[in-house]
């Protein structure tokens, strides 16, 4: 009983503090949806895929404001967020404070930042944000002033700051092909620390970029002991239908239970609305929002309340 009580208290804290724990980010790039052939990794701009065998994600994370000498001021959360968002336009580079990826004048085919080739011009990479940009073996600290005026450093969470905004560009193994937005500017993920991140194009800071989908989930919430019925699915794997059981420690005015595919794309909105405190269950028959039967594969059932992720469960369909 004591163990269950402590678990519920922990979950309530996770639900109300957006960055009290680490988060997994999956970035999936579909080159068939890239429009500008000058920066589409070789895709033809009209639905044809890139033929690249290897694609690297060159990523830069912004966590803190900078003063006039480019020293980081990490103690003021609101100021940090506003600063990081302000650096997107007019196409500035100060977002690239913590960089993973070796490009510059001598692109490295060293595996750092390499994406998984899913076939048909689709590439994906997944990592824990707080660990990825704080790993000295990954973060590029050599600096290249031809690319960024900010010297990239290994992020130390103890120094303050939060993951706010992330810059993204993509390349093949030797840097002869690149992937950027519709005007060949950098791409950005904004609102990362709100649990509802969005991908935008750097050339205007408002346009979305359908070629990239992201899935952002707290680490470990899908590993909560199922006997506590916080969120569980049975059977799992399943072929025809599965029952999703979940428990709310507080009433939710805007509860969303949504299923995403392995590319991070929403496939089924199972529940949306108000829900009372306590244990609940519902049946999902493995269909998408258009009532079409989904193929076998790995899916993710996520539960959000008031735009905050509170649970995630991996589901496997085996037909």
C-alpha positions as CSV (number, residue, x, y, z in Angstrom):
1,X,0.0,0.0,0.0
2,X,2.8,2.4,0.9
3,X,4.6,1.6,-2.4
4,X,1.5,2.3,-4.4
5,X,0.9,5.6,-2.5
6,X,4.5,6.8,-3.2
7,X,4.1,5.8,-6.9
8,X,1.0,7.9,-7.2
9,X,2.6,10.9,-5.6
10,X,5.6,10.6,-8.0
11,X,3.2,10.5,-11.0
12,X,1.4,13.6,-9.8
13,X,4.7,15.4,-9.6
14,X,5.6,14.3,-13.1
15,X,2.3,15.5,-14.4
16,X,2.7,19.0,-13.0
17,X,6.4,19.7,-13.6
18,X,7.1,19.5,-17.2
19,X,10.9,18.9,-17.0
20,X,11.2,17.1,-13.6
21,X,12.6,14.1,-15.5
22,X,14.3,13.2,-18.7
23,X,12.5,13.0,-22.1
24,X,12.9,10.9,-25.2
25,X,12.7,12.7,-28.5
26,X,12.2,10.9,-31.8
27,X,12.7,12.9,-35.0
28,X,11.5,11.3,-38.3
29,X,12.3,12.9,-41.6
30,X,10.4,11.9,-44.8
31,X,12.3,13.3,-47.7
32,X,9.4,12.6,-50.1
33,X,7.7,15.6,-48.6
34,X,10.6,18.0,-49.0
35,X,10.0,20.6,-51.7
36,X,13.2,22.4,-52.4
37,X,15.6,20.2,-54.4
38,X,18.6,22.3,-53.4
39,X,18.2,21.1,-49.8
40,X,16.2,17.9,-49.9
41,X,19.0,15.4,-49.5
42,X,18.6,14.6,-53.2
43,X,14.9,14.0,-53.2
44,X,13.2,15.3,-56.4
45,X,10.7,17.7,-54.7
46,X,7.6,16.1,-56.2
47,X,7.2,13.0,-54.0
48,X,10.3,11.0,-54.9
49,X,12.5,9.8,-52.0
50,X,16.1,10.5,-51.3
51,X,18.5,7.7,-52.2
52,X,20.9,8.5,-49.4
53,X,22.2,5.4,-47.6
54,X,23.3,7.5,-44.6
55,X,21.7,10.7,-43.2
56,X,23.1,12.6,-40.2
57,X,21.0,14.9,-38.0
58,X,23.1,18.0,-37.0
59,X,21.3,19.3,-33.9
60,X,21.8,22.3,-31.7
61,X,20.1,22.9,-28.3
62,X,19.4,26.3,-26.7
63,X,19.0,26.3,-22.9
64,X,20.1,29.7,-21.7
65,X,20.1,33.4,-22.5
66,X,23.5,35.0,-23.4
67,X,24.9,38.3,-22.3
68,X,27.0,40.6,-24.4
69,X,30.1,38.6,-24.0
70,X,28.2,35.4,-24.9
71,X,28.4,34.0,-21.4
72,X,25.3,31.9,-20.5
73,X,22.8,33.2,-17.9
74,X,20.8,30.2,-16.9
75,X,19.0,31.1,-13.8
76,X,15.9,32.9,-15.2
77,X,13.6,30.4,-16.8
78,X,11.2,32.9,-18.4
79,X,14.1,35.0,-19.8
80,X,15.8,31.9,-21.1
81,X,12.8,30.7,-23.0
82,X,12.1,34.1,-24.5
83,X,15.7,34.4,-25.6
84,X,15.9,31.0,-27.2
85,X,12.7,31.6,-29.1
86,X,13.9,35.0,-30.2
87,X,17.0,33.6,-31.9
88,X,15.0,31.9,-34.7
89,X,14.4,35.2,-36.6
90,X,16.0,37.0,-38.2
91,X,17.9,33.7,-38.9
92,X,20.4,33.9,-36.1
93,X,22.6,31.2,-34.8
94,X,22.7,31.6,-31.1
95,X,20.4,28.6,-30.7
96,X,23.3,26.3,-31.4
97,X,24.7,26.3,-27.8
98,X,25.1,22.6,-27.4
99,X,25.7,20.8,-30.7
100,X,25.8,17.1,-31.6
101,X,27.1,16.5,-35.1
102,X,30.4,16.8,-36.9
103,X,29.9,18.8,-40.1
104,X,31.8,22.1,-40.5
105,X,34.5,22.2,-43.2
106,X,35.3,18.5,-42.8
107,X,32.1,16.4,-42.4
108,X,32.7,13.3,-40.4
109,X,31.2,9.9,-41.2
110,X,31.7,8.8,-37.6
111,X,28.2,7.7,-36.6
112,X,27.6,10.7,-34.3
113,X,24.1,11.9,-35.1
114,X,23.5,9.2,-37.7
115,X,19.8,8.5,-38.3
116,X,18.2,5.1,-38.9
117,X,17.4,4.4,-42.5
118,X,13.8,3.2,-42.5
119,X,13.6,2.9,-46.3
120,X,11.8,4.8,-49.0
121,X,13.5,8.0,-48.1
122,X,12.5,8.0,-44.5
123,X,15.1,8.5,-41.7
124,X,14.7,8.6,-37.9
125,X,16.7,9.3,-34.8
126,X,15.7,8.8,-31.1
127,X,17.5,9.9,-28.0
128,X,17.1,11.2,-24.4
129,X,17.4,15.0,-24.7
130,X,19.0,15.7,-21.4
131,X,21.5,12.9,-21.9
132,X,22.3,13.5,-25.5
133,X,23.5,17.1,-25.1
134,X,25.3,16.5,-21.9
135,X,27.5,13.6,-23.2
136,X,31.1,14.8,-23.8
137,X,31.5,11.9,-26.3
138,X,28.8,13.4,-28.5
139,X,28.8,17.2,-28.1
140,X,31.1,19.0,-30.5
141,X,33.2,21.5,-28.5
142,X,35.8,22.3,-31.1
143,X,33.8,25.3,-32.4
144,X,33.4,26.6,-36.0
145,X,32.9,30.3,-36.2
146,X,32.0,30.0,-39.9
147,X,28.8,28.3,-38.8
148,X,27.9,29.7,-35.3
149,X,29.1,32.7,-33.2
150,X,28.4,30.6,-30.1
151,X,31.0,28.1,-28.8
152,X,29.3,24.8,-28.4
153,X,29.6,23.4,-24.9
154,X,28.5,20.2,-23.1
155,X,25.3,21.0,-21.2
156,X,25.4,20.5,-17.5
157,X,21.9,20.5,-16.0
158,X,23.2,21.6,-12.6
159,X,24.2,24.9,-14.2
160,X,20.5,25.6,-14.9
161,X,18.6,26.2,-18.1
162,X,16.1,23.9,-19.7
163,X,15.7,22.5,-23.3
164,X,13.7,25.2,-25.0
165,X,14.5,25.4,-28.7
166,X,16.4,23.1,-31.0
167,X,18.0,23.8,-34.4
168,X,18.1,21.0,-37.0
169,X,19.9,20.5,-40.3
170,X,20.6,17.2,-42.1
171,X,23.3,15.9,-44.4
172,X,24.6,12.8,-46.1
173,X,27.8,11.2,-45.0
174,X,30.2,13.6,-46.8
175,X,28.1,16.7,-46.6
176,X,27.6,17.0,-50.3
177,X,23.8,16.9,-49.8
178,X,21.8,18.7,-47.2
179,X,18.3,18.8,-45.8
180,X,16.8,22.1,-44.6
181,X,13.5,24.0,-44.9
182,X,11.6,25.2,-48.0
183,X,14.0,28.2,-48.3
184,X,17.1,26.2,-47.4
185,X,17.2,27.7,-43.9
186,X,17.6,25.9,-40.6
187,X,14.6,24.0,-39.1
188,X,13.7,24.4,-35.5
189,X,11.7,22.6,-32.8
190,X,10.0,25.2,-30.5
191,X,8.1,24.9,-27.2
192,X,10.2,21.8,-26.4
193,X,9.8,22.3,-22.6
194,X,6.0,22.5,-22.8
195,X,5.5,18.8,-23.8
196,X,3.8,20.1,-27.0
197,X,6.8,20.8,-29.3
198,X,6.4,22.0,-32.9
199,X,8.6,21.9,-35.9
200,X,8.8,25.3,-37.8
201,X,10.8,26.6,-40.7
202,X,13.5,29.1,-40.0
203,X,12.8,31.4,-43.0
204,X,9.7,32.8,-41.3
205,X,9.3,31.2,-37.9
206,X,5.6,30.4,-38.4
207,X,5.4,27.8,-41.2
208,X,5.2,24.1,-40.2
209,X,7.3,21.5,-42.0
210,X,5.3,18.3,-42.7
211,X,8.4,16.4,-43.8
212,X,9.4,16.1,-40.1
213,X,7.3,14.5,-37.4
214,X,8.4,14.3,-33.7
215,X,7.3,12.2,-30.8
216,X,8.3,13.5,-27.4
217,X,7.7,11.4,-24.3
218,X,8.9,11.3,-20.6
219,X,11.4,8.6,-20.0
220,X,10.1,5.7,-17.9
221,X,6.4,6.4,-17.7
222,X,5.7,3.4,-19.9
223,X,7.6,1.2,-17.4
224,X,5.3,1.9,-14.4
225,X,4.3,-1.4,-12.7
226,X,1.1,-2.5,-14.5
227,X,-0.5,-3.9,-11.3
228,X,-1.0,-0.3,-10.2
229,X,-3.2,0.3,-13.2
230,X,-1.9,3.8,-13.9
231,X,-1.8,2.8,-17.6
232,X,-1.7,-0.7,-19.0
233,X,-2.8,-2.6,-22.0
234,X,-3.9,-6.2,-22.3
235,X,-3.4,-8.2,-24.3
236,X,-0.2,-6.7,-25.6
237,X,0.8,-7.7,-28.3
238,X,-2.7,-8.1,-29.7
239,X,-4.3,-8.9,-33.0
240,X,-8.0,-7.9,-32.8
241,X,-8.4,-5.6,-29.8
242,X,-6.8,-4.5,-26.5
243,X,-8.1,-3.1,-23.3
244,X,-6.4,0.1,-22.1
245,X,-6.6,0.6,-18.3
246,X,-5.7,3.8,-16.7
247,X,-6.0,5.6,-13.3
248,X,-6.2,9.3,-12.7
249,X,-5.2,10.7,-9.3
250,X,-7.0,14.0,-10.1
251,X,-9.9,14.8,-12.4
252,X,-8.9,15.9,-15.9
253,X,-10.8,18.6,-17.8
254,X,-8.9,17.9,-21.1
255,X,-7.8,14.3,-21.2
256,X,-6.4,13.0,-24.5
257,X,-5.6,9.4,-25.1
258,X,-3.9,9.1,-28.5
259,X,-2.0,6.4,-30.5
260,X,1.0,7.3,-32.6
261,X,2.9,5.1,-35.1
262,X,6.6,4.4,-35.1
263,X,7.2,7.5,-37.2
264,X,5.6,9.7,-34.5
265,X,2.4,10.4,-36.5
266,X,-1.0,10.3,-34.9
267,X,-3.1,7.4,-36.1
268,X,-5.9,7.2,-33.6
269,X,-7.6,9.6,-31.1
270,X,-9.1,7.2,-28.7
271,X,-10.5,9.6,-26.1
272,X,-10.8,13.3,-25.7
273,X,-12.8,15.1,-23.0
274,X,-13.3,15.3,-19.2
275,X,-12.6,12.4,-17.0
276,X,-13.1,11.8,-13.3
277,X,-10.6,10.6,-10.7
278,X,-10.2,6.9,-10.4
279,X,-9.7,3.8,-12.6
280,X,-11.1,3.6,-16.1
281,X,-10.8,1.4,-19.2
282,X,-11.6,1.4,-22.9
283,X,-11.3,-0.9,-25.8
284,X,-9.1,-0.1,-28.9
285,X,-9.6,-2.3,-31.9
286,X,-6.4,-1.3,-33.7
287,X,-7.9,1.0,-36.3
288,X,-7.0,4.5,-37.3
289,X,-9.1,7.7,-37.2
290,X,-10.7,6.6,-40.4
291,X,-11.7,3.2,-39.0
292,X,-9.1,1.5,-41.3
293,X,-7.3,-1.5,-39.8
294,X,-3.7,-0.7,-38.9
295,X,-0.9,-3.0,-40.0
296,X,1.3,-5.0,-37.6
297,X,4.0,-3.0,-35.9
298,X,4.9,-0.9,-32.8
299,X,2.7,1.9,-31.7
300,X,2.6,4.3,-28.7
301,X,-0.4,5.1,-26.6
302,X,0.1,8.4,-24.9
303,X,-2.1,10.1,-22.3
304,X,-2.0,13.9,-21.8
305,X,-3.9,16.1,-19.4
306,X,-4.0,19.9,-19.9
307,X,-1.3,19.6,-22.6
308,X,1.1,17.7,-20.3
309,X,2.2,14.2,-21.0
310,X,1.5,12.0,-18.0
311,X,1.9,8.5,-19.4
312,X,3.0,6.5,-22.4
313,X,2.7,2.8,-23.2
314,X,4.2,0.9,-26.1
315,X,1.6,-1.3,-27.9
316,X,2.4,-4.0,-30.4
317,X,-0.1,-5.1,-33.1
318,X,0.6,-8.6,-34.4
319,X,-1.8,-9.7,-37.0
